[in-house]
Amino acid sequence: MDRYTIEQKLKSAAAFLVIIILLPYIISVFVNGADAAAGDGSKAFYVKVKVPDTEEADGVREIGWTDYLAGILAKEVPPDFGEEAMKAQAVLIRTQIYREVGSSEDKILSMDYMTREEMKKQWGQERASDYYEKYIRAVEQTDDTVIMYGEGYAWTPFHQSSSGMTRSAAEVMGTEEYPYVAVRECPKDKEADHEIQVFTFSYTEIQEACRDFLVAAADGEQAEKGYTFADFEIKAYDSAGYVSQLRIGDTICTGDQFRDALGLPSSAFSFSEAKEGEEGSEIKITTTGNGHGLGMSLWTAEKMDEEGRTYEEILSFFFEGTELKKDIQETELF
């Protein structure tokens, strides 16, 4: 056999070996898309993420796209979350990022995420590896899927649990831009962890916490004499049972303003008079639900998963009138 023949056979063997090695990746891209082909996230294309307290001079870090999505999921849902509910959340995250990228000139992302090292610290090496793979699967199995409304990406808010019904964006925000974020009955949210919580505040604490909007509307005399239980009146509720209008003395504010000022878990609340405390007169506030109440309830999504519903069915329930689509490859957006 001459030298030329030997070299040709060696080249052919090498080419065959390369094809064998790359074949699984090629098939994965063809069948599943870019996210799935990335595997553990390390081989995905990279995106720029704004990270506080990072060593990078500009506060920006590059991270694999799939790894980033899995890290956000780890921040937002527990590792024992149902697989279909987790996939629904993965689609919400991807849609939110696409909306963010569309309005960003520098294409730098800002959603907080959990790194592999943080997972190891929280769960230990072995469990962190198993949990990470579960988050990655949720990303891969919804590869490129987003929620569309008309020609644009839908607004996809979510919260831990509602008061028993999710809220209407039209009522809360005063806009008809998001008709698909509407009231949905979620009776199982009544069984959610920490669904009912009770807080006690002195009137002085409330006056201080709400100072920004109380001072603007109340005269100096009211502010000086302070408040009593008679100064707190719920004037109106929205159709999901959240406080939409509240009177504090002569000030009219929204339930969401009051919730944010006091750091309450929900604006579905009620008042009752408390006994005299060390800080003087006090008021008791009982809240129902966790979060703003708009969009998808994570608790109900989990219960739907347990009933055998798919992630498509979960998203269709919470965002009726929208459409799931396999969007363009992410590399075309960044």
Secondary structure as a PSIPRED ss2 file (coil, helix, strand):
# PSIPRED VFORMAT (PSIPRED V4.0)

   1 M C   1.000  0.000  0.000
   2 D C   1.000  0.000  0.000
   3 R H   0.000  1.000  0.000
   4 Y H   0.000  1.000  0.000
   5 T H   0.000  1.000  0.000
   6 I H   0.000  1.000  0.000
   7 E H   0.000  1.000  0.000
   8 Q H   0.000  1.000  0.000
   9 K H   0.000  1.000  0.000
  10 L H   0.000  1.000  0.000
  11 K H   0.000  1.000  0.000
  12 S H   0.000  1.000  0.000
  13 A H   0.000  1.000  0.000
  14 A H   0.000  1.000  0.000
  15 A H   0.000  1.000  0.000
  16 F H   0.000  1.000  0.000
  17 L H   0.000  1.000  0.000
  18 V H   0.000  1.000  0.000
  19 I H   0.000  1.000  0.000
  20 I H   0.000  1.000  0.000
  21 I H   0.000  1.000  0.000
  22 L H   0.000  1.000  0.000
  23 L H   0.000  1.000  0.000
  24 P H   0.000  1.000  0.000
  25 Y H   0.000  1.000  0.000
  26 I H   0.000  1.000  0.000
  27 I H   0.000  1.000  0.000
  28 S H   0.000  1.000  0.000
  29 V H   0.000  1.000  0.000
  30 F H   0.000  1.000  0.000
  31 V H   0.000  1.000  0.000
  32 N H   0.000  1.000  0.000
  33 G C   1.000  0.000  0.000
  34 A H   0.000  1.000  0.000
  35 D H   0.000  1.000  0.000
  36 A H   0.000  1.000  0.000
  37 A H   0.000  1.000  0.000
  38 A C   1.000  0.000  0.000
  39 G C   1.000  0.000  0.000
  40 D C   1.000  0.000  0.000
  41 G C   1.000  0.000  0.000
  42 S C   1.000  0.000  0.000
  43 K C   1.000  0.000  0.000
  44 A C   1.000  0.000  0.000
  45 F C   1.000  0.000  0.000
  46 Y E   0.000  0.000  1.000
  47 V E   0.000  0.000  1.000
  48 K E   0.000  0.000  1.000
  49 V E   0.000  0.000  1.000
  50 K E   0.000  0.000  1.000
  51 V C   1.000  0.000  0.000
  52 P C   1.000  0.000  0.000
  53 D C   1.000  0.000  0.000
  54 T C   1.000  0.000  0.000
  55 E C   1.000  0.000  0.000
  56 E C   1.000  0.000  0.000
  57 A C   1.000  0.000  0.000
  58 D C   1.000  0.000  0.000
  59 G C   1.000  0.000  0.000
  60 V E   0.000  0.000  1.000
  61 R E   0.000  0.000  1.000
  62 E E   0.000  0.000  1.000
  63 I E   0.000  0.000  1.000
  64 G E   0.000  0.000  1.000
  65 W H   0.000  1.000  0.000
  66 T H   0.000  1.000  0.000
  67 D H   0.000  1.000  0.000
  68 Y H   0.000  1.000  0.000
  69 L H   0.000  1.000  0.000
  70 A H   0.000  1.000  0.000
  71 G H   0.000  1.000  0.000
  72 I H   0.000  1.000  0.000
  73 L H   0.000  1.000  0.000
  74 A H   0.000  1.000  0.000
  75 K H   0.000  1.000  0.000
  76 E H   0.000  1.000  0.000
  77 V C   1.000  0.000  0.000
  78 P C   1.000  0.000  0.000
  79 P C   1.000  0.000  0.000
  80 D C   1.000  0.000  0.000
  81 F C   1.000  0.000  0.000
  82 G C   1.000  0.000  0.000
  83 E H   0.000  1.000  0.000
  84 E H   0.000  1.000  0.000
  85 A H   0.000  1.000  0.000
  86 M H   0.000  1.000  0.000
  87 K H   0.000  1.000  0.000
  88 A H   0.000  1.000  0.000
  89 Q H   0.000  1.000  0.000
  90 A H   0.000  1.000  0.000
  91 V H   0.000  1.000  0.000
  92 L H   0.000  1.000  0.000
  93 I H   0.000  1.000  0.000
  94 R H   0.000  1.000  0.000
  95 T H   0.000  1.000  0.000
  96 Q H   0.000  1.000  0.000
  97 I H   0.000  1.000  0.000
  98 Y H   0.000  1.000  0.000
  99 R H   0.000  1.000  0.000
 100 E H   0.000  1.000  0.000
 101 V H   0.000  1.000  0.000
 102 G H   0.000  1.000  0.000
 103 S C   1.000  0.000  0.000
 104 S C   1.000  0.000  0.000
 105 E C   1.000  0.000  0.000
 106 D C   1.000  0.000  0.000
 107 K C   1.000  0.000  0.000
 108 I E   0.000  0.000  1.000
 109 L E   0.000  0.000  1.000
 110 S C   1.000  0.000  0.000
 111 M C   1.000  0.000  0.000
 112 D C   1.000  0.000  0.000
 113 Y C   1.000  0.000  0.000
 114 M C   1.000  0.000  0.000
 115 T C   1.000  0.000  0.000
 116 R H   0.000  1.000  0.000
 117 E H   0.000  1.000  0.000
 118 E H   0.000  1.000  0.000
 119 M H   0.000  1.000  0.000
 120 K H   0.000  1.000  0.000
 121 K H   0.000  1.000  0.000
 122 Q H   0.000  1.000  0.000
 123 W H   0.000  1.000  0.000
 124 G C   1.000  0.000  0.000
 125 Q H   0.000  1.000  0.000
 126 E H   0.000  1.000  0.000
 127 R H   0.000  1.000  0.000
 128 A H   0.000  1.000  0.000
 129 S H   0.000  1.000  0.000
 130 D H   0.000  1.000  0.000
 131 Y H   0.000  1.000  0.000
 132 Y H   0.000  1.000  0.000
 133 E H   0.000  1.000  0.000
 134 K H   0.000  1.000  0.000
 135 Y H   0.000  1.000  0.000
 136 I H   0.000  1.000  0.000
 137 R H   0.000  1.000  0.000
 138 A H   0.000  1.000  0.000
 139 V H   0.000  1.000  0.000
 140 E H   0.000  1.000  0.000
 141 Q C   1.000  0.000  0.000
 142 T C   1.000  0.000  0.000
 143 D C   1.000  0.000  0.000
 144 D C   1.000  0.000  0.000
 145 T E   0.000  0.000  1.000
 146 V E   0.000  0.000  1.000
 147 I E   0.000  0.000  1.000
 148 M E   0.000  0.000  1.000
 149 Y E   0.000  0.000  1.000
 150 G C   1.000  0.000  0.000
 151 E C   1.000  0.000  0.000
 152 G E   0.000  0.000  1.000
 153 Y E   0.000  0.000  1.000
 154 A C   1.000  0.000  0.000
 155 W C   1.000  0.000  0.000
 156 T C   1.000  0.000  0.000
 157 P C   1.000  0.000  0.000
 158 F E   0.000  0.000  1.000
 159 H E   0.000  0.000  1.000
 160 Q C   1.000  0.000  0.000
 161 S E   0.000  0.000  1.000
 162 S C   1.000  0.000  0.000
 163 S C   1.000  0.000  0.000
 164 G C   1.000  0.000  0.000
 165 M E   0.000  0.000  1.000
 166 T C   1.000  0.000  0.000
 167 R E   0.000  0.000  1.000
 168 S C   1.000  0.000  0.000
 169 A H   0.000  1.000  0.000
 170 A H   0.000  1.000  0.000
 171 E H   0.000  1.000  0.000
 172 V H   0.000  1.000  0.000
 173 M H   0.000  1.000  0.000
 174 G C   1.000  0.000  0.000
 175 T C   1.000  0.000  0.000
 176 E C   1.000  0.000  0.000
 177 E C   1.000  0.000  0.000
 178 Y C   1.000  0.000  0.000
 179 P C   1.000  0.000  0.000
 180 Y C   1.000  0.000  0.000
 181 V C   1.000  0.000  0.000
 182 A C   1.000  0.000  0.000
 183 V C   1.000  0.000  0.000
 184 R C   1.000  0.000  0.000
 185 E E   0.000  0.000  1.000
 186 C C   1.000  0.000  0.000
 187 P H   0.000  1.000  0.000
 188 K H   0.000  1.000  0.000
 189 D H   0.000  1.000  0.000
 190 K H   0.000  1.000  0.000
 191 E H   0.000  1.000  0.000
 192 A C   1.000  0.000  0.000
 193 D C   1.000  0.000  0.000
 194 H C   1.000  0.000  0.000
 195 E C   1.000  0.000  0.000
 196 I E   0.000  0.000  1.000
 197 Q E   0.000  0.000  1.000
 198 V E   0.000  0.000  1.000
 199 F E   0.000  0.000  1.000
 200 T E   0.000  0.000  1.000
 201 F E   0.000  0.000  1.000
 202 S E   0.000  0.000  1.000
 203 Y H   0.000  1.000  0.000
 204 T H   0.000  1.000  0.000
 205 E H   0.000  1.000  0.000
 206 I H   0.000  1.000  0.000
 207 Q H   0.000  1.000  0.000
 208 E H   0.000  1.000  0.000
 209 A H   0.000  1.000  0.000
 210 C C   1.000  0.000  0.000
 211 R H   0.000  1.000  0.000
 212 D H   0.000  1.000  0.000
 213 F H   0.000  1.000  0.000
 214 L H   0.000  1.000  0.000
 215 V H   0.000  1.000  0.000
 216 A H   0.000  1.000  0.000
 217 A H   0.000  1.000  0.000
 218 A C   1.000  0.000  0.000
 219 D C   1.000  0.000  0.000
 220 G H   0.000  1.000  0.000
 221 E H   0.000  1.000  0.000
 222 Q H   0.000  1.000  0.000
 223 A H   0.000  1.000  0.000
 224 E H   0.000  1.000  0.000
 225 K H   0.000  1.000  0.000
 226 G C   1.000  0.000  0.000
 227 Y C   1.000  0.000  0.000
 228 T C   1.000  0.000  0.000
 229 F H   0.000  1.000  0.000
 230 A H   0.000  1.000  0.000
 231 D H   0.000  1.000  0.000
 232 F E   0.000  0.000  1.000
 233 E E   0.000  0.000  1.000
 234 I E   0.000  0.000  1.000
 235 K E   0.000  0.000  1.000
 236 A E   0.000  0.000  1.000
 237 Y E   0.000  0.000  1.000
 238 D C   1.000  0.000  0.000
 239 S C   1.000  0.000  0.000
 240 A C   1.000  0.000  0.000
 241 G C   1.000  0.000  0.000
 242 Y C   1.000  0.000  0.000
 243 V E   0.000  0.000  1.000
 244 S E   0.000  0.000  1.000
 245 Q E   0.000  0.000  1.000
 246 L E   0.000  0.000  1.000
 247 R E   0.000  0.000  1.000
 248 I E   0.000  0.000  1.000
 249 G C   1.000  0.000  0.000
 250 D C   1.000  0.000  0.000
 251 T E   0.000  0.000  1.000
 252 I E   0.000  0.000  1.000
 253 C E   0.000  0.000  1.000
 254 T C   1.000  0.000  0.000
 255 G H   0.000  1.000  0.000
 256 D H   0.000  1.000  0.000
 257 Q H   0.000  1.000  0.000
 258 F H   0.000  1.000  0.000
 259 R H   0.000  1.000  0.000
 260 D H   0.000  1.000  0.000
 261 A H   0.000  1.000  0.000
 262 L H   0.000  1.000  0.000
 263 G C   1.000  0.000  0.000
 264 L C   1.000  0.000  0.000
 265 P C   1.000  0.000  0.000
 266 S C   1.000  0.000  0.000
 267 S C   1.000  0.000  0.000
 268 A C   1.000  0.000  0.000
 269 F E   0.000  0.000  1.000
 270 S E   0.000  0.000  1.000
 271 F E   0.000  0.000  1.000
 272 S E   0.000  0.000  1.000
 273 E E   0.000  0.000  1.000
 274 A C   1.000  0.000  0.000
 275 K C   1.000  0.000  0.000
 276 E C   1.000  0.000  0.000
 277 G E   0.000  0.000  1.000
 278 E C   1.000  0.000  0.000
 279 E C   1.000  0.000  0.000
 280 G E   0.000  0.000  1.000
 281 S C   1.000  0.000  0.000
 282 E E   0.000  0.000  1.000
 283 I E   0.000  0.000  1.000
 284 K E   0.000  0.000  1.000
 285 I E   0.000  0.000  1.000
 286 T E   0.000  0.000  1.000
 287 T E   0.000  0.000  1.000
 288 T E   0.000  0.000  1.000
 289 G C   1.000  0.000  0.000
 290 N E   0.000  0.000  1.000
 291 G C   1.000  0.000  0.000
 292 H C   1.000  0.000  0.000
 293 G C   1.000  0.000  0.000
 294 L E   0.000  0.000  1.000
 295 G C   1.000  0.000  0.000
 296 M E   0.000  0.000  1.000
 297 S E   0.000  0.000  1.000
 298 L H   0.000  1.000  0.000
 299 W H   0.000  1.000  0.000
 300 T H   0.000  1.000  0.000
 301 A H   0.000  1.000  0.000
 302 E H   0.000  1.000  0.000
 303 K H   0.000  1.000  0.000
 304 M H   0.000  1.000  0.000
 305 D H   0.000  1.000  0.000
 306 E H   0.000  1.000  0.000
 307 E C   1.000  0.000  0.000
 308 G C   1.000  0.000  0.000
 309 R C   1.000  0.000  0.000
 310 T C   1.000  0.000  0.000
 311 Y H   0.000  1.000  0.000
 312 E H   0.000  1.000  0.000
 313 E H   0.000  1.000  0.000
 314 I H   0.000  1.000  0.000
 315 L H   0.000  1.000  0.000
 316 S H   0.000  1.000  0.000
 317 F H   0.000  1.000  0.000
 318 F H   0.000  1.000  0.000
 319 F C   1.000  0.000  0.000
 320 E C   1.000  0.000  0.000
 321 G C   1.000  0.000  0.000
 322 T C   1.000  0.000  0.000
 323 E E   0.000  0.000  1.000
 324 L E   0.000  0.000  1.000
 325 K E   0.000  0.000  1.000
 326 K E   0.000  0.000  1.000
 327 D C   1.000  0.000  0.000
 328 I C   1.000  0.000  0.000
 329 Q C   1.000  0.000  0.000
 330 E H   0.000  1.000  0.000
 331 T H   0.000  1.000  0.000
 332 E H   0.000  1.000  0.000
 333 L C   1.000  0.000  0.000
 334 F C   1.000  0.000  0.000
